[in-house]
Amino acid sequence: MPRGSKLWIALAVCLVLAEVTAWAFLRPGLTLTAVSDIVESLILLALLIVFKQNAAQSHGRLRSVWALQGICWSFWLVDQCAWTVWDVILRRPVPEMFPGDVILFLAGVPMLAGLLLRPHLEPSKRSVRLGMLDFFQLMLWWVFFYVYLVMCWQFGSPNSGLYNRNYDRLYLVQIFVLVTVLAQLLRQSSGQWRRFYFVFLGAALFNSLAVVAENRAIEQNIYFNGCWYDLPFMASLAFFIYVAVKGRGLTPAPESNRDRRYRHWMASLAMLAVLSLPVIVVIAVSDNSTPLRVVHFRVVVTAVAMFLMASLVFVKQRRLHEELKRTNQTLERASMTDPLTGIRNRRFFSATIESDVAQALRAYAEGRDRSMRDLVFYLIDMDNFKEINDLYGHDAGDRVLIEATRRIASAARDSDVLLRWGGEEFLIVSRSADRRQADVLALRIMQAVRAEPFAISTSQQVRRTCSIGWAAFPWREESPEAVGYEEVLNLADRALGQAKRAGKDQVIGMTPMRADANPAPAHRRDPDSFLTRALRHAESIDLQLAGPR
């Protein structure tokens, strides 16, 4: 055990011994009261500090869990300070319906809240976003229940008997819920987390029994500060210092699919809490035996709770809508992305080509600069790629494709769209391009592919080249809408085929024949009538791309 943890445990023991010493040697009176209040305040302050230290040393949801435990003990400390003011400074007995009782009751809410977050599990981001809202709804409903059942007899129609009875019953319910949650966490966890929950459960039971005994003594007017009832109570508080020490260094495990069912259960319980509010209003209004002021108090409190919880439901629905929108966008991106290379696929092409075509036609209609109005299709095929799969296996082929994608993308412009067209074939849609400079990009791609050998394993490399066919849309500059983009894409595919048949490792582009600049309308549907012979650039490429093959 670290030295710091041992010091905290030693401090807890010393404070309990100080209380025992005061009880044994001091008579009931102001001195015993002051010593007892100071010792209890020091224990609570130690609890606040040690849990805050745990929070500072953690991250994620676990930090929230420790912070909530710290808030719990800060509530206890505030309540104890209020008691000290009445006992030591004012020297008057604490009122039977003490306003600080609500602080003491609310102290259990963050403790329970932290456990409901299941600190032994690390949830997904989605679970955090949605689960916290359900959690806040349940906590708000529990606070509402206290105000509805207890505070109505404090402020609506003061009645100490009903106040104490409802307070004790609700506190027992809170203890039961806390013990039940700890028992479930004990069952679901293992290893160090199970031992931690076991210690936490023991401390909670010990403290609950001490508090119940002390409350009984207060109601029977036999309690005084520093009496023997305080000894088990102080020891139970000190026990929680050991709980904090026991939780240091624990790390949560990833949440499994089975664990995510808990979130659905929490959401259902939160919705039931919201739906219970109208029923509670009907019961309050129908109860003729309850004073009218209490009924009015309960109706107003329930209306406020309904508004607050409905607001949380609204926020949750909005987050669900955003989550659904993000999920749909993610699925859409995934459906338009090639899983191997990470670039776009045919589906993306189908979804975007119409807007690209419309932009090109608009550029021609508006008479824009010739260097920025064409849409050029480049079909790129890796030469002799089947040999890699046959000789080295498909894994090696995949590595070559991924590297080829990187090289082709490095040669393309930022405005160009690179797609995997199928197998070892790629398509580049070059937007706002100039058909007169189409070969420049093609040559740059060829140079990027053949510049360095491809690594197919840690000890083997192979050189590869590519063949490219291209065609520009609109097919005819003087009549942009005469030929559709589908036919132009087919022409680029024919150009690629001719490049492969001509010996590979070259570029062939398709352009319309000058003699057919104004063909007869009857022939416009046949793009072959617009073609020149294939324009071969193999000789110029060989000159510009001199190097090893």
Secondary structure, 3 states (H helix, E strand, C coil): CCHHHHHHHHHHHHHHHHHHHHHHHCCCCHHHHHHHHHHHHHHHHHHHHHHHHHHHCCCCHHHHHHHHHHHHHHHHHHHHHHHHHHHHHCCCCCCCCCCCHHHHHHCHHHHHHHHHCCCCEECCHHHHHHHHHHHHHHHHHHHHHHHHHHHHHHHHCCCHHHHHHHHHHHHHHHHHHHHHHHHHHHHHCCHHHHHHHHHHHHHHHHHHHHHHHHHHHHHCCCCCCCCCCHHHHHHHHHHHHHHHHHCCCCCCEECCCCCCHHHHHHHHHHHHHHHHHHHHHHHHHHCCCCCHHHHHHHHHHHHHHHHHHHHHHHHHHHHHHHHHHHHHHHHHHHHCECCCCCCECHHHHHHHHHHHHHHHHHHHHCCCCHHHCEEEEEEEEECCHHHHHHHHCHHHHHHHHHHHHHHHHHHCCCCCEEEEEECCEEEEEEEEECHHHHHHHHHHHHHHHHCCCEECCCCCEECCCEEEEEEEECCCCCCCCCCCHHHHHHHHHHHHHHHHHCCCCCEEEECECHHHCCCCHHHCCCHHHHECCCEECHHHHHHHCCCCC
